[in-house]
Amino acid sequence: MIGIAAMATAQKQMDKPWCGYTGKSPWFSWYQQNRDQIALDRGIDTAWLYVPVTLHLVGDNAGNGYFPLEQSTRALCEMNEQFSDAHIRFYLKPGDPIRYLNNSGWYQHDYTAGGQMIDQNWLPGRLNIFVVDDPAGNCGYSWKDAIVMGKGCSPSGNTTWAHETGHHLSLPHPFVGWEGFEWDYSEPAPEDINGYPVEKTDGSNCGFAGDGFCDTEPDYLQDRWTCNTDKRSNDVQIDPNGVAFRSDATLYMGYSLDECQARFTAEQIEAMRSNLHDEHVDYLQITQPLADIDDNASVQLLSPIDSQTVHYNNITLNWQAVPGANFYIVEVGLAPGLSPRFFTQIVYNSTSVNITGGIPNNRVLKWRVRAFGEWDVCHVNTNVQIGIFKTKNLTSTNDLESAILTELSPNPVAGGVPALLTVTSAESMDVKMTITDASGRVFENRNIRLGNGENRIELPTGNLEAGFYVINLHNEKGNFMKRLVVTN
């Protein structure tokens, strides 16, 4: 039985033209004429090929409507699985992984505006993927050495990204010539369609008819179509010799629905790899894989944790870097499951974020951080740490300031020499002490019990580089901060 969500997705696929690509590229026509010599020259080639990607996430003029970065990288992760048999892996271009474009005329565009979008933003040495709301009425298209994806056709499990990337790497549809052509499938197909030979079931013309691959079967279906339990088309077609057949639904380059598709053929894979070695050789910038992020790696949260009280509209979240990661998905919400979610942001090349709005006051909240990287875009994160903090308006009253007196000496202090924080308290109380640098990185978290009277707290500086540091004492009464200068 097909579930309601699956039925809705299938209906969307059926209603929307899937792909704006037609015919064969000049490079592919050249490849077909020379593939035997190309195969002889290259020999056996099974090495992994690594393709850099820049994602261009397009919104309207006001910056609304971007396809979420987390969903974009999920689509790349799934595409890596779909291309695994081809030994092709996609990764985000280091230093230039994501670009955001605010242009309503590109967000929902026709081909004229789409061409302008690509021409003005195309970047060399990587696969440029534009994600928009409406790509000229299609789910996606490959054109001008880029691919353009519709966000509505990019859910989890989609094959549209793989399909358009296949076009980018030279592959035509298996039904070449039938694009946009209406036909009564109860009639035998003609010998030629729109100037292309029609492929026959006996394989007699498979090397030049249809897509020119002999390991893809004839297919004349140019609209989205459902498959049966045998992964064949429900529609029966008749070839020019009068032989009836059903199309193979498993091919990524066909028009069967996403759930039917599962593979590129060996000849398709060889063509894509040849294209990377020739037309797109500038993509092949690395020959060895980089380090993946450990699926069991956990982002260690530094502050605030353990129910620390923070000011509700000025919260700095700090965590420890994960090897191989440079993107962090930061989320704040209520339990269970951090729902409702009050804050979500993806942070690039940083291990802290400051939140100045959208967080409710006088609540106990939870937060988490999940990591992924330019190389390893699959943010599995099975082991996620949860931090807890309490929010309060600490600017309205700060009873801690009136309850303690502090003295810090020496200040400045030479690195390696301990400083001494003397705290005179009017009562016994528990406080948490946090030491951070100017960028918000946490160097120490310590729970301290203050007694009534003078308390002497030694602050080692051996692990502190020269610079400015903030010593923050805080509890339910409020906040108290001192500035420490460490010299060489």
C-alpha positions as CSV (number, residue, x, y, z in Angstrom):
1,M,0.0,0.0,0.0
2,I,1.3,3.5,-0.8
3,G,1.1,5.9,2.1
4,I,-0.5,9.4,1.9
5,A,2.9,11.2,1.8
6,A,4.2,8.9,-0.9
7,M,1.0,9.4,-3.0
8,A,1.4,13.2,-2.6
9,T,5.0,13.1,-3.7
10,A,4.1,10.9,-6.7
11,Q,1.3,13.2,-7.7
12,K,3.8,16.2,-7.6
13,Q,6.2,14.3,-9.8
14,M,3.4,13.4,-12.3
15,D,2.0,17.0,-12.4
16,K,5.3,18.8,-13.0
17,P,7.5,18.4,-16.1
18,W,10.6,16.7,-14.7
19,C,13.5,17.8,-16.9
20,G,14.1,20.5,-19.5
21,Y,17.0,18.6,-21.2
22,T,16.6,17.3,-24.7
23,G,18.7,15.6,-27.3
24,K,22.4,14.9,-27.0
25,S,25.3,17.3,-26.2
26,P,28.1,17.9,-28.8
27,W,30.5,16.3,-26.4
28,F,28.4,13.1,-26.1
29,S,28.0,12.8,-29.9
30,W,31.8,13.0,-30.1
31,Y,32.2,10.5,-27.4
32,Q,29.9,8.0,-29.2
33,Q,32.0,8.2,-32.3
34,N,35.3,7.7,-30.4
35,R,34.4,5.7,-27.3
36,D,36.3,2.5,-28.3
37,Q,39.5,4.4,-28.8
38,I,38.9,6.4,-25.6
39,A,38.4,3.1,-23.7
40,L,41.6,1.7,-25.3
41,D,43.6,4.8,-24.4
42,R,42.4,5.0,-20.8
43,G,42.5,1.3,-20.0
44,I,40.8,-0.1,-16.9
45,D,39.9,2.9,-14.7
46,T,38.2,2.3,-11.4
47,A,39.8,5.1,-9.3
48,W,37.4,7.3,-7.4
49,L,36.8,10.7,-9.0
50,Y,36.0,13.6,-6.7
51,V,33.8,16.5,-7.9
52,P,33.7,19.9,-6.0
53,V,30.3,21.6,-5.8
54,T,29.2,25.2,-5.0
55,L,25.5,25.4,-4.0
56,H,23.8,28.6,-5.1
57,L,20.7,28.9,-2.9
58,V,18.3,31.3,-4.5
59,G,15.7,33.4,-2.6
60,D,13.4,36.3,-3.6
61,N,14.4,39.9,-3.5
62,A,13.9,40.0,0.3
63,G,16.0,36.9,0.9
64,N,13.0,34.6,1.6
65,G,12.4,31.1,0.4
66,Y,15.9,29.6,0.3
67,F,16.0,25.8,0.1
68,P,17.5,25.0,3.6
69,L,21.2,24.3,3.5
70,E,20.6,21.2,5.7
71,Q,18.3,19.8,3.0
72,S,20.7,20.8,0.2
73,T,23.6,18.9,1.8
74,R,21.2,16.0,2.5
75,A,20.5,15.9,-1.3
76,L,24.2,15.9,-2.0
77,C,24.7,13.0,0.5
78,E,22.0,11.0,-1.2
79,M,23.5,11.7,-4.6
80,N,26.8,10.3,-3.4
81,E,25.1,7.1,-2.6
82,Q,23.4,7.1,-6.0
83,F,26.8,7.6,-7.8
84,S,28.7,5.2,-5.6
85,D,28.8,2.4,-8.2
86,A,30.3,4.9,-10.6
87,H,33.1,5.7,-8.0
88,I,32.2,9.4,-8.2
89,R,31.9,11.5,-5.1
90,F,30.7,15.1,-4.7
91,Y,32.0,17.5,-2.0
92,L,31.5,21.2,-1.2
93,K,34.2,23.4,-2.7
94,P,36.5,24.3,0.2
95,G,36.3,28.0,1.0
96,D,33.4,28.6,-1.4
97,P,30.8,26.0,-0.6
98,I,27.6,28.1,-0.4
99,R,26.4,31.3,-2.1
100,Y,23.0,32.9,-1.4
101,L,21.3,34.9,-4.2
102,N,18.4,37.3,-3.6
103,N,16.6,37.7,-6.9
104,S,12.8,37.1,-7.4
105,G,13.3,36.9,-11.1
106,W,15.7,34.0,-10.6
107,Y,13.8,32.4,-7.8
108,Q,10.9,31.8,-10.2
109,H,12.2,32.0,-13.7
110,D,11.8,31.2,-17.4
111,Y,14.7,30.1,-19.5
112,T,15.8,33.7,-20.4
113,A,16.1,34.6,-16.7
114,G,17.6,31.2,-15.9
115,G,20.3,31.7,-18.5
116,Q,21.0,35.2,-17.0
117,M,21.3,33.7,-13.5
118,I,23.8,31.0,-14.6
119,D,25.9,33.5,-16.8
120,Q,26.2,36.0,-14.0
121,N,27.0,33.5,-11.2
122,W,28.7,30.5,-12.8
123,L,32.1,29.7,-11.2
124,P,34.9,27.7,-12.8
125,G,36.4,24.5,-11.5
126,R,33.3,23.1,-9.8
127,L,29.8,21.8,-10.5
128,N,27.5,24.8,-10.0
129,I,24.1,23.7,-8.6
130,F,21.4,26.4,-8.4
131,V,18.3,25.6,-6.2
132,V,15.3,27.8,-6.9
133,D,11.5,27.7,-6.4
134,D,10.5,27.3,-10.1
135,P,13.2,26.3,-12.7
136,A,11.3,27.3,-15.9
137,G,8.3,25.1,-15.1
138,N,10.5,21.9,-14.6
139,C,11.7,19.9,-11.6
140,G,15.1,20.8,-12.9
141,Y,17.3,21.2,-15.9
142,S,21.0,21.0,-17.0
143,W,22.2,23.9,-19.1
144,K,25.2,26.2,-19.7
145,D,27.5,23.9,-17.8
146,A,25.3,24.0,-14.6
147,I,22.3,22.3,-13.2
148,V,19.2,24.1,-11.8
149,M,17.0,22.3,-9.3
150,G,13.5,23.0,-8.1
151,K,13.2,22.8,-4.3
152,G,9.8,21.3,-4.5
153,C,11.3,18.3,-6.4
154,S,14.2,17.9,-3.9
155,P,12.8,15.9,-1.0
156,S,14.6,13.1,0.7
157,G,14.8,10.1,-1.6
158,N,14.6,12.2,-4.8
159,T,16.5,11.1,-7.9
160,T,16.1,14.5,-9.7
161,W,19.6,15.7,-8.5
162,A,21.2,12.5,-9.8
163,H,19.3,12.7,-13.1
164,E,20.3,16.3,-13.8
165,T,23.9,15.6,-12.8
166,G,23.9,12.7,-15.2
167,H,22.9,15.2,-17.9
168,H,25.7,17.5,-16.8
169,L,28.2,14.6,-17.2
170,S,26.9,14.0,-20.8
171,L,24.1,11.4,-20.4
172,P,21.0,11.8,-22.6
173,H,17.6,10.4,-21.8
174,P,17.1,6.8,-22.9
175,F,14.1,8.1,-24.9
176,V,16.2,10.5,-27.0
177,G,14.0,12.1,-29.7
178,W,10.7,11.5,-27.9
179,E,11.0,14.5,-25.6
180,G,7.7,16.5,-25.9
181,F,6.3,14.1,-28.6
182,E,2.8,12.7,-28.1
183,W,2.3,9.1,-29.4
184,D,-0.4,6.5,-29.4
185,Y,1.6,3.6,-27.9
186,S,-0.9,1.1,-29.2
187,E,0.7,1.7,-32.6
188,P,4.2,0.5,-33.7
189,A,6.8,3.2,-33.3
190,P,8.3,4.9,-36.4
191,E,11.8,4.2,-37.6
192,D,12.8,7.7,-36.7
193,I,11.5,10.3,-34.2
194,N,12.5,14.0,-34.4
195,G,15.5,13.1,-36.5
196,Y,16.8,10.3,-34.1
197,P,16.6,6.6,-34.9
198,V,14.1,4.7,-32.7
199,E,15.8,1.9,-30.7
200,K,14.5,-1.6,-31.3
201,T,14.2,-4.5,-28.9
202,D,16.4,-6.8,-30.8
203,G,19.5,-4.7,-30.2
204,S,20.2,-4.3,-33.9
205,N,20.6,-0.5,-33.7
206,C,21.4,0.0,-29.9
207,G,24.8,1.6,-30.6
208,F,23.3,4.6,-32.3
209,A,19.6,4.7,-31.7
210,G,18.0,6.1,-28.6
211,D,20.7,7.1,-26.1
212,G,23.3,5.0,-28.0
213,F,23.9,2.6,-25.1
214,C,23.4,-1.1,-25.6
215,D,22.9,-1.8,-21.9
216,T,19.8,0.5,-21.7
217,E,16.7,-1.0,-23.2
218,P,14.3,0.8,-25.6
219,D,12.1,3.5,-23.9
220,Y,9.7,5.8,-25.6
221,L,8.0,7.3,-22.5
222,Q,8.6,11.1,-22.2
223,D,6.1,11.8,-19.4
224,R,6.6,10.8,-15.7
225,W,5.4,7.2,-15.3
226,T,4.7,4.7,-12.6
227,C,6.2,1.2,-12.4
228,N,4.9,-2.2,-11.5
229,T,6.3,-4.6,-9.0
230,D,8.8,-5.9,-11.6
231,K,10.2,-2.3,-12.0
232,R,8.7,-2.1,-15.5
233,S,6.4,0.5,-17.0
234,N,2.7,-0.1,-16.9
235,D,2.5,1.3,-20.4
236,V,3.2,-1.2,-23.2
237,Q,5.0,0.2,-26.2
238,I,5.6,-1.4,-29.6
239,D,8.9,-1.0,-31.4
240,P,9.3,-0.4,-35.2
241,N,9.4,-4.2,-35.8
242,G,6.0,-4.7,-34.0
243,V,7.5,-6.1,-30.8
244,A,5.7,-5.1,-27.6
245,F,7.7,-4.3,-24.5
246,R,7.7,-2.4,-21.2
247,S,10.3,0.1,-20.3
248,D,13.0,-0.5,-17.6
249,A,12.0,1.7,-14.6
250,T,15.3,1.4,-12.7
251,L,17.3,3.9,-14.7
252,Y,18.1,7.3,-13.2
253,M,18.1,8.9,-16.6
254,G,14.5,7.7,-17.5
255,Y,11.3,9.3,-16.5
256,S,9.9,6.7,-14.0
257,L,9.0,8.0,-10.6
258,D,11.8,8.4,-8.0
259,E,10.8,5.2,-6.0
260,C,11.3,3.1,-9.2
261,Q,14.8,4.3,-10.0
262,A,18.0,2.7,-8.7
263,R,21.0,2.8,-11.0
264,F,23.2,4.0,-13.8
265,T,24.3,1.3,-16.2
266,A,28.0,0.3,-16.9
267,E,28.0,2.1,-20.2
268,Q,26.4,5.3,-18.7
269,I,29.1,5.2,-15.9
270,E,31.9,4.9,-18.5
271,A,30.5,7.9,-20.4
272,M,30.3,10.0,-17.2
273,R,33.8,9.1,-16.1
274,S,35.1,9.8,-19.6
275,N,33.4,13.2,-19.5
276,L,35.1,14.0,-16.2
277,H,38.5,13.1,-17.6
278,D,37.9,15.3,-20.7
279,E,35.3,18.0,-20.8
280,H,35.3,18.5,-17.0
281,V,38.9,17.6,-16.1
282,D,39.2,20.9,-14.2
283,Y,36.9,19.3,-11.5
284,L,39.5,16.6,-10.7
285,Q,41.5,18.7,-8.2
286,I,42.2,15.9,-5.7
287,T,43.1,12.3,-6.2
288,Q,42.9,11.0,-2.6
289,P,39.9,11.1,-0.3
290,L,39.9,13.5,2.7
291,A,39.0,12.4,6.2
292,D,35.3,11.6,6.9
293,I,33.7,12.6,10.1
294,D,33.2,9.7,12.5
295,D,29.5,8.9,12.5
296,N,29.7,8.3,16.2
297,A,31.5,11.7,16.9
298,S,29.6,13.9,19.3
299,V,29.9,17.7,19.4
300,Q,31.0,18.5,22.9
301,L,28.9,21.4,24.3
302,L,30.9,23.9,26.4
303,S,28.5,26.5,27.6
304,P,25.8,27.1,28.7
305,I,25.2,23.6,30.1
306,D,24.0,22.0,33.4
307,S,21.0,24.4,33.7
308,Q,23.2,27.6,33.7
309,T,21.1,30.8,33.8
310,V,21.6,33.1,30.9
311,H,20.2,36.4,29.7
312,Y,17.3,35.5,27.4
313,N,18.1,37.9,24.5
314,N,21.9,37.7,24.6
315,I,22.9,34.1,24.7
316,T,26.3,32.8,23.4
317,L,26.5,29.1,22.7
318,N,29.9,27.5,22.6
319,W,31.0,24.0,21.6
320,Q,34.2,22.2,20.8
321,A,35.4,21.7,17.2
322,V,34.9,18.2,15.6
323,P,37.8,16.9,13.4
324,G,36.8,17.2,9.8
325,A,33.8,19.4,10.4
326,N,33.4,23.1,9.4
327,F,29.5,23.3,9.4
328,Y,27.5,23.1,12.6
329,I,23.7,22.9,12.8
330,V,22.7,24.7,16.0
331,E,19.2,24.2,17.4
332,V,17.4,25.6,20.6
333,G,14.0,24.4,21.7
334,L,11.8,22.7,24.3
335,A,11.8,19.1,25.2
336,P,11.0,16.5,23.9
337,G,12.8,16.7,20.6
338,L,13.5,20.4,20.9
339,S,10.0,21.2,19.8
340,P,8.9,23.9,19.4
341,R,12.2,25.1,17.9
342,F,13.0,28.7,18.8
343,F,16.4,28.9,17.0
344,T,18.1,27.1,14.1
345,Q,21.2,28.2,12.3
346,I,24.1,26.6,10.4
347,V,27.4,28.1,11.4
348,Y,30.4,27.9,9.1
349,N,34.0,27.7,10.4
350,S,33.1,28.8,13.9
351,T,32.4,27.1,17.2
352,S,30.1,29.7,18.8
353,V,27.0,31.6,18.0
354,N,25.3,34.6,19.6
355,I,21.5,34.7,19.9
356,T,19.9,38.1,20.4
357,G,16.2,37.4,19.8
358,G,13.5,34.8,19.5
359,I,14.2,33.0,22.8
360,P,11.5,33.1,25.5
361,N,12.2,34.4,28.9
362,N,11.9,32.4,32.2
363,R,12.1,29.0,30.5
364,V,14.2,25.9,30.8
365,L,15.5,25.2,27.3
366,K,17.6,22.6,25.5
367,W,20.2,23.0,22.7
368,R,22.2,20.7,20.5
369,V,24.8,20.9,17.7
370,R,25.3,18.5,14.8
371,A,28.4,18.6,12.6
372,F,29.1,18.0,8.9
373,G,31.9,19.2,6.6
374,E,32.7,20.4,3.1
375,W,34.1,16.9,2.4
376,D,31.7,14.8,4.5
377,V,28.2,16.3,3.8
378,C,26.3,13.4,5.4
379,H,25.5,14.7,8.9
380,V,24.6,11.4,10.5
381,N,25.3,12.5,14.1
382,T,23.9,9.5,15.9
383,N,25.5,10.6,19.2
384,V,24.1,14.0,20.0
385,Q,24.8,15.8,23.3
386,I,22.0,17.9,24.8
387,G,22.7,21.1,26.8
388,I,20.3,22.7,29.2
389,F,20.0,26.3,30.2
390,K,17.6,28.6,31.9
391,T,16.6,32.1,30.6
392,K,16.1,35.2,32.7
393,N,16.2,38.9,32.1
394,L,19.5,39.6,33.8
395,T,19.5,43.3,32.9
396,S,16.4,44.1,35.0
397,T,18.0,43.0,38.3
398,N,21.5,41.7,39.0
399,D,21.6,40.8,42.7
400,L,24.9,39.1,42.3
401,E,26.7,42.5,41.7
402,S,25.4,43.8,45.0
403,A,26.2,40.5,46.8
404,I,29.9,40.2,46.0
405,L,33.1,42.3,45.7
406,T,36.0,41.1,43.5
407,E,39.7,41.9,43.1
408,L,41.9,40.4,40.3
409,S,45.6,40.5,40.5
410,P,48.1,40.7,38.9
411,N,46.2,42.2,36.0
412,P,47.8,42.2,33.4
413,V,49.4,38.9,34.2
414,A,52.3,37.2,32.3
415,G,51.3,33.9,30.6
416,G,52.1,30.9,32.8
417,V,51.8,32.9,36.0
418,P,48.6,32.3,37.9
419,A,46.3,35.2,38.6
420,L,44.3,35.4,41.8
421,L,40.6,36.2,41.9
422,T,39.5,37.3,45.4
423,V,35.8,37.3,45.9
424,T,34.2,38.7,49.1
425,S,30.7,37.5,49.4
426,A,27.9,38.7,51.7
427,E,26.5,35.1,51.9
428,S,27.3,31.5,51.1
429,M,26.3,30.6,47.5
430,D,27.1,28.5,44.5
431,V,28.4,30.2,41.3
432,K,29.7,29.0,38.0
433,M,32.8,30.6,36.7
434,T,33.5,30.7,32.9
435,I,36.6,32.1,31.2
436,T,36.2,33.0,27.5
437,D,38.4,34.8,25.0
438,A,37.3,37.8,22.9
439,S,35.8,35.5,20.3
440,G,33.7,33.6,22.9
441,R,35.8,30.4,23.0
442,V,35.5,28.8,26.4
443,F,38.8,28.0,28.2
444,E,37.4,27.0,31.6
445,N,34.1,26.1,33.2
446,R,34.2,25.6,37.0
447,N,31.6,25.3,39.7
448,I,32.6,27.2,42.8
449,R,31.1,27.3,46.3
450,L,31.5,30.8,47.8
451,G,31.6,31.0,51.6
452,N,30.5,34.1,53.6
453,G,33.5,36.4,53.5
454,E,36.7,36.3,51.5
455,N,37.2,33.5,48.9
456,R,40.5,33.2,47.0
457,I,40.4,31.5,43.6
458,E,43.6,30.7,41.7
459,L,43.4,31.1,37.9
460,P,46.1,29.2,35.9
461,T,47.1,30.9,32.7
462,G,49.5,28.3,31.2
463,N,47.0,27.4,28.5
464,L,46.1,31.0,27.7
465,E,47.7,32.9,24.8
466,A,48.4,36.6,25.1
467,G,45.1,38.6,24.8
468,F,41.9,39.7,26.6
469,Y,39.8,37.2,28.5
470,V,36.4,37.6,30.3
471,I,35.9,35.9,33.7
472,N,32.2,35.5,34.2
473,L,30.6,34.5,37.6
474,H,27.0,33.7,37.3
475,N,24.1,32.0,39.1
476,E,20.4,32.6,39.6
477,K,21.1,36.0,41.1
478,G,22.7,37.3,38.0
479,N,26.1,37.9,36.3
480,F,29.4,39.4,37.4
481,M,32.2,39.9,34.9
482,K,35.9,40.8,35.2
483,R,38.4,41.4,32.4
484,L,41.8,39.7,32.5
485,V,44.8,40.7,30.3
486,V,47.4,38.0,29.6
487,T,50.8,39.1,28.2
488,N,53.7,37.3,26.6
